[in-house]
């Protein structure tokens, strides 16, 4: 695990929907008003399954079936086992998509390799969904240090949050049901970053339940060459994104009302990220040095 100390103060020009922002932001590791609530530095030779489920949104297909949208999120890749394919080496987690792993019908079949800190399962006895949560919290500073892969069209990586509770995915914070009939996912989601592998500088910040919560961030360099740090500070009515310790975007508006859990994944999916390139450079590794979360005391 490579540990990087961020400077005590970070300075930046904010490009967002906010007129003012604190220019001097102490990092939580150097501010006693924050408490570390989650940490994984991936130093062992096995995944710590007290913190992660090694799969992508387990229970999701059953959930959509039960709420009346059986074809939602079963488009080509979901029938493949959503089990993570990963390598742990030298303190780095590599979420990997290779030529035939995670197992799929053909090399260019859509697939995903991911981890999540909570899932939900359908309970036949009660007729409802049961949450299994290994970590979730409301508000706080959520941070990852990682390197994105050299890839191509049809592939992307992401580190993001979802609301705990299957049925909490259906509604915005204002209680408005989301647009499944229009073919859209019901999702209370915050994307800390969403990286399109076809462009080594293209990143997206998203708050998915509002029209005003989307920002394309052009990174200053090719992000496949080095490890970088991405973070958010989620507060009531406000989310600030940080890149390598510097604030780069601010959203002000409705924010989730429930606890949220962690997800991170390497996708080969096509669709909105472009047709799958038949010459993708396998293996594609989303390399993660650490994940840490803090909360105000």
N, C-alpha and C positions, 0 to 999 in steps of 0.2 A: 504494500500500500504506500503510495506516494502522498505524503501529507504536505499541503501547501498552506502556509500562513498568509492570510489576506491582510492587507494593510489596515491600520486602525481607522483610517478615514478614506472614503472613496468619493470621487468627484466625477460628475458627468453632466452633459447637456441632455435633458430628457426629451425624447421624441414620443409623445403620447397625447392623451386627451386630458391632460392636467396642466394647469397654468403654473402651479408652484409645487415644489417638492423639496424635502430636506436634502441639502447638498452634502452634508457631513453625516454619513451613516456608519456607525460602528458595527463591525461584524459581530454576530451573536457569540462567537467564540471568545471575544474580547470585551463583552458587555455583561456584567454580572446580573443584569435584569432579565437575561434569558436563561432558560434551563434546557439542556440537551435531552430530548425525549426519545430519539431513535437514532441508531448508528449502525451501519454495516460497512466495514472496510475490506471485506472479502479476503481476509488474510489466511483462512484455512484452506484445506483441500476438499472440503465439502460445503455445499450451500447450507446456510443456517435456516432450516425450515421452521424454526420458531418465529422467524420474521417474514418469510416469503412462502407463497404457494408457487411451485414451479410450473406455471401454466398461464394461459391467457384468458382471463375473464371466464373462469369455469362457471357453468350454470347459465350462461347467457342465452344459448339457444332455447333451453327449456323455458326461460323467462319470457322471451318474445312469443313463443308458442302459447303460453298460458294467458298472455294479455291480448291475444288475437291477431298477432302478426307473425305467423309461423315461418315466413320466408325472409324476415328481416335478419341480416347478418348471418346468412347461410350461403352467401354468394361465392361458391367455389372453394374457399379456403377453410371455412369453419367446419365442414364435415371431416377434415383431416384432424387427427388428434391434436388439440391445442396445448401440447406439452412442450415445455422449454427444452431447447438444445443449447447447452452452454459448456464453457470451459472455465475452470478456475486455475489461474497460474500466476505466480509472483505478485500476489495481492491485487489481481485484476480479474473481474468477472467479464467474460466475453459471451454476450448473447449472440448466438451464431445461426445464420442461415447458410447451409452448405448445399452441395449439388443434390443430395438426397435426404438431408435432415434439416428440420423436422420431417419425418417420413411423409411422403406425398406421392401422388400418382405418377407425375412426371416432373422433370426438373423445373419447368416453368409454371407448375401449379401454384396457386396462391397459398401462402403459408405465413406463420408468425412464430417467433420464439420470444417468450416474455415471462416476467415475474409480476406478481401482485401481492399486496399485503392484506387483502380481504377477498372473499368470494361469497356467493350465495348459492344455495342448493334448494331444489324443490322438495318439500316434505309431503309425501303422499298422505300421511296420517292426518295432517292439519289442513292440507289443501293450500298451503302458503309457502313462502320462501324463508329459509333459515340463513341468517348471516353467520359466517365464520370469519372473525376479524383477528388478525395478528398485530396490526397497527393501524390506527386512525386517530385523527384529532381535528379540532376546529381551530382555524387561524394558525399563525405561526410562520416560521422561516423554513422553507423546504429547499434542499440543496443537493446537487449532484456534481461530481467531477468525472468527466468522461471524454472519450474521443469517438467521433462518428466515423463510419467506414467509407472507404472509397466504394462507390456503387454505380448506380445508373438509373435510368428510367424504370419506374415501377417499384422502387424500394424506398423505405424511409425508416427512421428511428424516432422514438418519442419517450418523454418522461412526463407523466401527467397524474392528475388526481381525479377521482370520482367520489360521489357521495356514497356513504355507507347505506345499505338497504336497497334491495332490488326495486321496490316501488318508489323510492326517492329519485330514481332515474327518470321518472315520467314527468316531473313538474319543475318549472322554473321557481326561483325563490319567491316570486309573487303568487305562486299557486296556479300558474297557467300550464295546462297540459301541452306537451311538446307535439311536434308535427309528424307523427307516424303516417297518417294518411297521405302526406306529401312525400313519403319515402325517406324521411329523415329520422335519425336516431333520437330517442328520448335520452338526453344526457345532461346531467349536471356535471360539467367537466371544466377543469383548468389545465391547459397545456403549459407546462413550464418551458418546454421546448418541443417542437415538432419539425424534424429535419428531413428535407427532401434530398435524397442521395444523388439525384441527377445534377444538383448544383451545390458545390462545396461551400457556398456562402449563404444559402437561402434557409432561413429559419422562420417559424411562425409562433407567435404567442396568441393564445386563444382563451376566451371565456365563452363557452359554447351556448349558453342559454340567452344571449343578448346580441342584437345586431351590432352593437358598438364595441364588442369585445374582441376584435380581431386585428392583428398587427403583423405585417411582414417585416422582419428585421434582417437587414443585409449585414452580415458579419464582415469585419475588416480584412480577413484573410481566409485562406483555405483551411477550414476547420478539421480536415482529415489528418493534418500533419502533427498536431499536438493535442494534449489533454487541455480541456477548458472547464470552467466552473459556471454552472447555470443555477439560478435560485429565484424564488419569489418570497416576498413578505406579504402574506395574506392577512388583511385586517378587515374589519367590518366596513363595507362600502368602498374598499380600495385594495388594489393589488399592484405591487411594484415588482418588476422583473429586473434581475441583476445578471450581468455577463462579466465574468472574471472580476467579481467584486464591485462592479460599477453599475449604478442604476441606469437602465437604458429605455424603459417604457413604464408608463403608469396607466392603469385603468381605474376609473371612478364610476361607481354605479352599483346595482344590486350584486351581492356576493352570496355564495351558498350558505344555507342556514343549518346544514347538518355537518357532522364530522365527515372527513374525506380520507381516502386511503390511497396508497402509492401504486402506480403501475409504470413499468418500463418495458420496451419491446423493440425488437428488430423485425421489420415487416418486409415481405415480398408480396405485394398485393395488387399492383396495377391500379386501374380505376382512376381516381382523382389525382394520383401522383404519376400518371402516365402509363402507357402500355409497358408490360414487363419486357425489358431488354433481354433477348436470348443470349447475350454475351456478358451478362453480369459477372463480375470478378469474384468467384467463390474462393474461399469462404468469405462472407461478409460478416464482420464482427463489430458489434456495438460494445465498446470497451468501457467498463465502469470501474473507477478507482474507489469511490465511496458514495454513500448516500447518508445524509444527516438531516435531522429535523430538530428544530428548537421551538419552544413556546415561552411566551412571557410569563414570568413568575407571578 
